[in-house]
Amino acid sequence: MKTFYWKAGEAGALEAAAEILKKGGLVAMPTETVYGLAANALDGNAARKIFAAKGRPVDNPLIVHISDMKQIDLLAAKIPEQVSRLAKAFWPGPLTLLLPKKACVPDEVTGGLPTVGIRFPSHPVAQRLIELAGVPLAAPSANLSGHPSPSTAEHVWHDFFGRIDGILDGGPCQIGVESTVLNLSEQPPRLLRPGGVTLEQLQAVLGTVEVDPAITQPLAEGKQAPSPGMKYKHYSPLANVTLVRAASPDFCRFVNMHRADGVAALCFDEEKEELLIPCLAYGSASDSWAQARRLFEALREVDDSMHAKQVYVHCPPSTVGMGLAVYNRLIRAAGFEVIDLD
């Protein structure tokens, strides 16, 4: 398959990408969170192409992206009053709302579930592409299933050259991890995936917000995942990932004791000079937003430039705010393998 590559600002690029989408094709687009692999959300055949390209399990639902608040009425069978409050506070932005779906949303998009995840992205390229395509776009992260999500167009090219129709390069993503997913199909609202809208921000608008245990633990046996990122091992490089929960001196001591060929570390900026093995920093220990922006790029570099077989990752020191999103991505990348030195 020929894969077109456009700079988002070049003349005719968005129009060409929109034409591909109208014909049932796949185009990777930038959003403020990560790059998404987009297809017509109302076309089950187009959605199946997403699953095939990614190697994604068909019971892992997709998120539908809109460019106009009126499109919620097209997709959702029931819209609780909380939607207007959340939209006023966080849309356009990195928040996905899970709502009961209308029949026009194919089961291929929702993984057979009666709900649909809806998001209004803030990235101007994503908004314009949805407008030009004339339909909402289903768009999971544009990476091979289970691998680190893409925060640049180069990451998408690495995974999908020859596998999809086109890539729109809109530059690096601002946030770096996927959107927050909030279930409003049941009450009280439940956080299913943390992201760029934090739990504390949601609580400030809604009051009570439950936190699904699968954010930090494996999904209960036999339970179907209502949101992406809950059931399967995700975000993982080829190297084996182990989280290490420890104070900084203990982490550095532990890693240095495990010097060996093929062993590397993901650490904080402040620790690089203390480590005696190949290492990459993924932000400052005190800045979880910087950790989020850098995380997936660092996990990709573990494979691409370090060629590591085992990587020890210093666990985020806080799960408050954006720290919960960083921890969620890392605990799943590690398959819940944690060494606790605290």
Steps between C-alpha positions, in 0.01 A plus 500: 500500500624851419512721807474875433685733735385861526608794711174625644568856385567419136238598243238232438631261766190492721270486199689199361489325837127569533432346158673181610284488812184555298594194290545278806877533536730556799688820581716571806427844642655711775308579815605681816539163679662252255466429129179318411431249222180639352215347300133582441335418833166419333651241265553155652720388211731799548518429874602140429796634302623676815499174695677317216771766458572521873463131578250615761262258676147561370354526852715806573268795424594809298447865594296720266625855433268788421548860387162643602291458815197423284663172398440361849130478415589290195697249708351485850158356589495669839684814608508567876512858623859450614612508135433872466697581815794286396496633144500857627801426722709266282390492135664529258764302687635167625178359649299206364144447625346153492128518417226261383532469123251543219450225242692697235825431686623161374578220744846484340574842650370422850632145530142379522429713808183710537710812567715730288796715606476855362774764498527854361876547438656843531764452228406726207616246240281227649202735516541611140547145371177388670318796345632424152425129529142589593469220758625424852828309493584189698865537597693285746869575549696453177736229623521126462281343767671475837798717405576853625261760362631753244569859599655594161421427136836322475378245755193435282715463188716244680196287590277547196694574183335286233214400732274809486399756237644818645671687785439865585800651676387767742815505713557356850196444720453743786387261777663169404257248654148404393184676613324456831201264467197562725199268504172695515282207390462407867488707815703613683750584225799266488855574387611221265828644373695798640642757261533871431187588698585386852283326757520808720376723216205267436413497870504880507228504231294192593564429865507123542702308238574133554837359393492165322737249665633400155687831480767359732417126504432230239143495368287246688495156339222465241405870506470683168698822482268801453789725398827472307807437712331284765523134398821426314867571552555843349763762427785250521830490308654171393726513805364359824385787723524485879382785722710576806326681784772661710655820627753641256817378678354148532397493134845605384667244729268221379554580132877527535507159668331353192757612243506254211485491122153588376391664827390864495304744714236769464566752772428858597711792380662538840628139501683470167842587640464239777437199276774271369290329231347636177208720598243743370323768701126542456462828685556654839382311808296805598332559160247231403388700193855492364512126577183448295632697200824301494385153610401328176794645308735366767339154491549491123864604534559204731451280195615723215823649635588307817402151377436400860358164605414609855411852613449610859272803531490726803138508610340847508520638854141626493168369368329835553396701195683399182711263707212249496502496118877445486479221757208338314698487174810364668329233710338364184822524299659290775218246503462588872858387577613722789796485736417687820801633694308755708 
